Amino acid sequence: MKRIHLALVLLIPLLFTACDGDGPADPDLPQGVIYGTVTDAAGRPVEGATVALVFGIDDIGLPGWDASAKRIKTTLEFAVPDTARIRLEILDHARDAVRTLVDGMLNAGRHTVIWDGTDEDGALVPVGVYFAVLSHWPDPEADPEMSERKLFVYDYEPASLVDRPLAVTDAAGRYAIDLDLIPVGERITITDESGQESGVEPISHRVRFLALLQDGDTLRQGRREVTLADTETARRVDLTLP
């Protein structure tokens, strides 16, 4: 049986500055989470704040988000040996569907699809790991053959983080994020805009934590950086909104 393979991955840059976590995790908290509280400058808990994470690559040291920058588009290429149904989807790190790029019959030959880093509603997706999953039905009556490639969206717009939060604080200002959603140490193939691979790099263990709250026309932001180990089982990270 002829198989089809998905080529390519993308990247775009952004990075940050340093600070510590908040000591050992609470032993009464379930393991496998990052947790903490978001407070204002007076120490009062903030309800409804988005908590988001921004990841980097150790060897790329560019400044933070540039409002004038345009997100690089991702080129996904694949070859179809025979006319067949093809579905190409983008999934997030939790394997939830973000965008369907192709779903229908394609003729034999090479095909190119562009992903512009947006979801089904046209909103920019947050920084992080995504998967391009290709399903191929050579036999319409059988299960599809599947292949995938990992994508790392490596820039961010604060509003996109608010639209797709990892966590939102409760009335006591508390939040929790599953450690399985944090891809530190995962190795990413880096490509340029032409699709040429330039190496494989791990996602940095330095993670930027952001607390975001829309206040009228103003997006309030609190931030800090923490180093997360591969062996992390639980960690407390508190944030302050100015």
C-alpha positions in Angstrom: 0.0 0.0 0.0 1.4 3.4 -0.9 1.6 5.8 2.0 1.6 9.6 2.1 3.8 11.6 4.4 3.3 15.1 5.6 6.3 17.4 5.3 7.3 20.5 7.2 7.0 22.5 10.4 7.1 26.3 11.1 8.6 28.7 13.5 8.4 32.3 14.6 10.3 34.0 17.4 9.9 35.7 20.8 11.5 35.6 24.3 11.8 37.0 27.7 13.7 37.8 31.2 14.2 35.9 34.5 12.7 35.1 37.9 12.0 32.3 40.4 9.0 30.1 41.2 7.2 30.2 44.6 8.8 27.3 46.4 7.6 23.7 46.8 4.2 22.7 45.7 1.4 22.3 48.3 1.4 18.6 49.3 -2.4 18.6 49.6 -2.8 19.6 45.9 -3.2 16.9 43.3 0.1 16.1 41.5 0.6 16.9 37.8 -0.4 20.6 37.9 1.1 24.1 37.9 -1.1 26.2 40.2 -1.1 29.5 42.0 -3.0 32.7 42.6 -3.3 36.0 40.7 -3.6 39.2 42.9 -3.6 42.9 42.3 -1.0 45.3 43.5 -2.8 45.5 46.9 -2.7 41.7 47.3 -6.4 41.2 46.6 -7.4 38.1 44.6 -8.3 38.8 40.9 -11.3 36.8 39.6 -11.6 36.1 35.8 -8.0 36.6 34.9 -6.6 34.6 32.0 -3.4 32.7 32.8 -1.3 31.9 29.8 2.2 30.5 29.1 4.7 31.6 26.5 7.5 29.2 25.4 10.9 29.8 23.8 13.8 28.1 22.1 17.1 28.3 24.0 19.2 29.4 21.0 16.8 32.1 19.8 16.9 35.3 21.9 14.6 37.9 20.4 12.6 40.4 22.4 8.9 40.0 23.3 5.8 40.5 21.2 6.1 43.1 18.4 2.8 44.6 17.6 4.0 45.4 14.1 5.2 41.9 13.3 3.3 39.6 10.9 3.0 36.0 11.7 4.8 33.7 9.2 2.5 31.4 7.4 3.2 27.6 7.6 3.5 25.7 4.3 2.3 22.0 4.6 3.2 19.8 1.7 2.1 16.2 1.0 1.8 13.8 -2.0 -1.2 11.7 -2.7 -0.4 8.4 -4.7 -4.0 7.9 -5.9 -7.2 10.0 -5.9 -8.7 9.6 -2.4 -10.4 11.4 0.4 -7.9 13.5 2.4 -8.4 15.4 5.7 -5.8 17.7 7.1 -6.4 19.1 10.6 -4.6 21.3 13.1 -4.8 20.1 16.7 -3.5 21.8 19.8 -1.3 20.3 22.4 -4.3 18.8 24.2 -5.3 17.1 20.8 -8.4 19.3 20.5 -9.3 20.4 17.0 -8.3 23.9 16.1 -8.7 24.1 12.3 -9.6 21.8 9.4 -7.6 22.8 6.3 -8.7 20.1 3.9 -11.5 17.6 4.0 -12.5 16.1 0.6 -11.3 14.2 -2.5 -7.9 15.1 -3.9 -6.3 14.0 -7.1 -3.0 12.1 -7.2 0.1 14.3 -7.0 1.7 16.8 -4.7 -0.4 19.3 -2.8 0.5 22.4 -0.8 -1.7 23.9 2.0 -1.0 27.1 3.9 -1.9 27.5 7.6 -1.9 31.1 8.7 -1.9 30.4 12.4 -5.6 31.0 13.0 -8.5 28.8 14.2 -11.8 28.2 12.6 -13.1 31.6 13.7 -10.1 33.4 12.1 -8.5 34.2 15.5 -4.7 33.8 16.0 -3.9 30.8 18.0 -1.6 31.2 21.1 2.0 30.3 21.2 2.7 26.6 21.8 2.8 23.2 20.2 0.3 22.1 17.6 -0.1 19.0 15.3 -0.8 18.8 11.6 -2.7 15.5 11.3 -3.2 14.0 7.8 -5.8 11.3 7.3 -5.9 9.4 4.0 -8.6 7.0 2.9 -7.3 4.8 0.0 -10.2 2.5 0.8 -13.4 4.4 1.6 -14.7 1.4 3.6 -11.6 1.1 5.8 -10.1 3.2 8.5 -7.8 6.0 7.3 -4.0 5.9 7.2 -2.7 8.7 9.4 0.5 10.7 9.8 1.3 13.9 11.6 4.0 16.5 12.1 4.5 18.7 15.1 4.3 22.5 14.7 5.5 25.1 17.2 3.9 28.6 16.9 6.6 30.8 18.3 5.1 34.2 18.5 2.1 35.6 20.3 -0.4 38.4 20.4 -1.8 39.0 23.9 -5.4 39.0 22.7 -5.0 35.5 21.2 -4.0 34.2 24.7 -7.1 35.7 26.2 -9.3 34.0 23.5 -7.8 30.6 24.2 -6.8 30.5 27.9 -5.0 27.6 29.6 -6.7 28.7 32.8 -9.0 31.4 34.2 -8.9 32.4 37.9 -11.8 31.7 40.3 -13.2 34.0 42.9 -10.2 33.4 45.2 -7.8 34.2 42.3 -6.7 30.6 42.0 -5.8 28.7 38.8 -4.4 25.3 37.9 -2.8 24.1 34.6 -2.2 20.4 33.8 1.5 19.7 33.4 0.8 17.5 30.3 -0.1 20.8 28.5 3.4 22.2 29.0 5.8 21.1 26.3 9.2 22.0 27.8 12.0 19.9 26.6 10.1 18.6 23.5 12.3 18.7 20.4 11.1 20.8 17.5 12.2 20.7 13.9 13.0 24.3 12.8 12.3 25.4 9.2 12.6 28.7 7.5 9.9 30.4 5.3 11.0 28.3 2.3 10.5 25.1 4.1 14.2 24.3 4.5 15.0 22.5 7.8 17.7 24.3 9.8 18.0 21.9 12.8 16.2 20.4 15.7 16.0 22.3 19.0 14.3 21.6 22.4 11.7 23.9 23.7 13.3 25.9 26.6 12.6 25.1 30.2 12.3 28.8 30.8 8.6 29.6 30.6 6.9 33.0 30.7 3.8 33.0 32.8 1.2 35.8 32.0 -1.8 37.0 33.9 -4.2 39.0 31.6 -7.3 40.9 32.3 -9.4 43.0 30.0 -10.3 46.3 31.8 -12.4 48.3 29.3 -10.1 49.1 26.4 -7.0 48.2 28.4 -5.5 44.7 28.6 -3.7 44.5 32.0 -0.7 42.2 32.1 1.3 40.7 34.9 4.3 38.5 34.0 7.2 36.5 35.4 9.5 33.7 34.2 10.1 30.4 35.8 12.4 27.4 35.0 10.4 24.1 34.9 12.3 20.8 35.2 11.5 17.7 33.2 10.9 15.9 36.5 8.3 18.5 37.7 5.3 16.9 39.4 3.6 20.0 40.8 4.7 23.7 41.1 3.3 26.9 42.6 3.6 30.1 40.5 1.9 33.3 41.8 1.3 36.3 39.6 0.5 40.0 40.2 -1.6 42.2 38.0 -0.5 45.9 38.0 
